[in-house]
Amino acid sequence: MHHIAVFALLTACALADDSHYSFSRSVGSGYGTSYSVIGEGRIKAVRVWEIYSNYIYGFQLHYSDSGWAPVVGYVSGEPQELELFEGERIIQVSGKYTHYIQSLIFVTSNGRSLHVGEASGHSFNMYPTHPDAELRFLSGSVSGPPTSIQAHWAIFYTEITDN
């Protein structure tokens, strides 16, 4: 069902010819089962688990209106976590990959970052095409741990209502 929702969202954005949505190319081997991490509201926090300081074992996003999304990959030990401040947004996802995602770096609009994993393998750097856009969701593949990742960016609009 999530695949249908993601496809519908991507199709609607493409047909709208709106530059407020963009996505970064997928990186990694892509082996395994596909995933999409989608929630309601803004991303407010990210958790990342690594195994033996070697590669990313799992990750999780927290959305302001729907809470923690399901974990992608596995949970083992204590996660490294970044909680965003009010108005702060994720504007860059970088890291390294081989067969698995080796490392992840989440960078915020306030210049803060979360670095997790081993810095070995092929480098990647994902960021939005619009300066006001932020990370909205992640997709990719898992075979146990994540084997690929793709970032999806958009401007987050809040509804303004008259009282």
PEMO-V141099 format. One record per residue. N is the residue number from 1. RES is the residue in one letter. PHI is phi in degrees with one decimal (* if undefined). PSI is psi in radians with two decimals (none if undefined). D_FIRST is the distance of its C-alpha to the first C-alpha in Angstrom with 1 decimal. Layout:
# PEMO-V141099
N|RES|PHI|PSI|D_FIRST  N|RES|PHI|PSI|D_FIRST
This chain:
# PEMO-V141099
1|M|*|-0.67|0.0  2|H|-63.0|-0.60|3.8  3|H|-64.3|-0.66|5.4  4|I|-66.2|-0.74|5.3  5|A|-64.4|-0.75|6.5  6|V|-63.7|-0.79|8.8  7|F|-61.2|-0.76|10.0  8|A|-63.0|-0.73|10.8  9|L|-63.7|-0.80|12.5  10|L|-64.2|-0.72|14.4  11|T|-63.8|-0.79|15.4  12|A|-61.9|-0.72|16.7  13|C|-66.6|-0.69|18.6  14|A|-66.6|-0.73|20.1  15|L|-70.1|-0.50|21.2  16|A|-73.8|-0.23|22.7  17|D|50.0|0.82|25.0  18|D|-109.0|2.17|24.9  19|S|-80.6|0.12|26.3  20|H|-83.0|-0.07|24.9  21|Y|-122.0|2.39|21.7  22|S|-151.1|2.85|22.0  23|F|-140.7|2.62|20.5  24|S|-92.1|2.61|22.5  25|R|-63.4|2.60|22.5  26|S|-70.2|2.45|20.8  27|V|-125.1|2.65|23.5  28|G|112.6|3.13|23.9  29|S|-72.1|-0.50|23.8  30|G|75.8|0.15|20.1  31|Y|-74.5|2.42|20.5  32|G|112.0|-2.68|17.8  33|T|-94.8|2.44|14.1  34|S|-75.7|2.69|12.1  35|Y|-139.9|2.75|11.1  36|S|-141.3|2.23|10.4  37|V|-104.3|1.82|12.4  38|I|-129.5|2.41|11.8  39|G|-144.1|3.10|13.8  40|E|-98.0|2.35|15.9  41|G|90.6|-2.88|19.4  42|R|-85.2|2.68|21.4  43|I|-73.0|2.19|21.4  44|K|-110.5|-0.32|24.3  45|A|-162.0|2.80|24.6  46|V|-138.3|2.42|23.6  47|R|-118.5|2.47|24.4  48|V|-137.1|2.32|25.1  49|W|-108.5|2.42|26.4  50|E|-122.1|2.73|28.6  51|I|-112.8|2.14|30.3  52|Y|53.1|0.59|34.1  53|S|50.3|0.63|34.1  54|N|-119.9|-0.94|32.8  55|Y|-147.2|2.92|29.1  56|I|-74.2|2.15|26.0  57|Y|-91.4|-0.54|24.7  58|G|-175.6|2.87|21.8  59|F|-150.5|2.88|20.9  60|Q|-152.5|2.47|19.3  61|L|-112.3|2.51|19.1  62|H|-110.8|2.18|20.3  63|Y|-103.9|2.53|19.3  64|S|-61.1|-0.60|22.0  65|D|-102.2|-0.26|20.0  66|S|-125.8|0.01|17.4  67|G|79.1|-2.72|19.4  68|W|-73.3|2.23|18.6  69|A|-74.8|2.85|15.2  70|P|-59.2|2.62|14.7  71|V|-70.4|2.37|17.2  72|V|-96.0|2.09|16.5  73|G|94.1|-2.41|19.1  74|Y|-122.7|2.81|21.8  75|V|-110.1|2.27|24.0  76|S|-152.7|2.10|27.7  77|G|72.9|-2.76|30.6  78|E|-88.5|2.32|30.8  79|P|-78.7|2.78|28.4  80|Q|-93.1|2.39|29.8  81|E|-134.2|2.52|28.6  82|L|-127.2|2.05|29.0  83|E|-99.1|2.27|28.9  84|L|-84.1|2.53|29.1  85|F|-77.6|2.90|31.9  86|E|-57.1|2.22|31.5  87|G|82.7|-0.16|30.9  88|E|-80.7|2.55|30.3  89|R|-141.4|2.72|27.4  90|I|-82.9|2.16|26.2  91|I|-118.6|-0.02|27.6  92|Q|-158.2|2.44|27.7  93|V|-128.2|2.13|26.0  94|S|-130.4|3.04|28.3  95|G|160.2|-2.78|29.1  96|K|-135.2|2.67|29.9  97|Y|-145.9|2.65|28.1  98|T|-131.4|-2.08|29.2  99|H|-69.4|-0.71|27.0  100|Y|-106.6|2.95|25.4  101|I|-74.7|2.03|25.3  102|Q|-82.2|-0.67|28.8  103|S|-151.2|2.70|29.0  104|L|-133.3|2.46|27.3  105|I|-131.1|2.07|29.1  106|F|-104.3|2.18|27.6  107|V|-114.2|2.39|30.1  108|T|-105.0|2.93|30.3  109|S|-66.4|-0.28|32.1  110|N|-92.3|0.06|34.9  111|G|84.2|0.09|35.6  112|R|-85.0|2.78|34.4  113|S|-150.9|2.78|32.4  114|L|-122.1|2.12|30.9  115|H|-112.7|2.14|31.9  116|V|-138.3|2.42|30.5  117|G|102.6|-3.05|31.1  118|E|-95.5|2.24|33.6  119|A|-83.4|1.18|34.7  120|S|-138.2|2.62|34.9  121|G|111.4|-2.77|33.3  122|H|-84.9|2.37|32.1  123|S|-82.6|2.62|31.8  124|F|-141.9|2.70|29.0  125|N|-145.2|2.04|29.1  126|M|-116.7|2.38|26.2  127|Y|-157.0|2.77|26.9  128|P|-75.9|2.78|26.0  129|T|-84.4|-0.39|28.0  130|H|-100.7|2.34|28.7  131|P|-64.2|-0.37|31.1  132|D|-97.2|0.00|29.5  133|A|-78.5|2.83|25.9  134|E|-142.4|2.90|24.3  135|L|-63.8|2.23|21.5  136|R|-109.7|-0.69|18.2  137|F|-161.2|2.91|15.7  138|L|-122.1|2.59|15.9  139|S|-141.2|2.98|14.0  140|G|158.7|-2.57|15.5  141|S|-134.6|2.67|16.0  142|V|-132.2|2.53|17.4  143|S|-138.8|1.29|19.8  144|G|84.7|-1.80|20.9  145|P|-72.5|2.87|21.8  146|P|-62.7|2.33|20.2  147|T|-106.5|-0.29|21.4  148|S|-152.6|2.80|20.2  149|I|-147.6|2.53|19.4  150|Q|-141.6|2.31|18.8  151|A|-100.1|2.45|19.5  152|H|-120.8|2.25|18.3  153|W|-119.9|2.56|20.9  154|A|-162.0|2.80|21.6  155|I|-79.7|2.32|24.2  156|F|-92.5|2.04|23.3  157|Y|-101.0|2.37|24.7  158|T|-105.1|2.53|25.7  159|E|-74.8|2.39|26.5  160|I|-108.2|2.14|30.2  161|T|-116.2|2.56|31.4  162|D|-86.3|2.36|35.0  163|N|-103.7|none|36.6
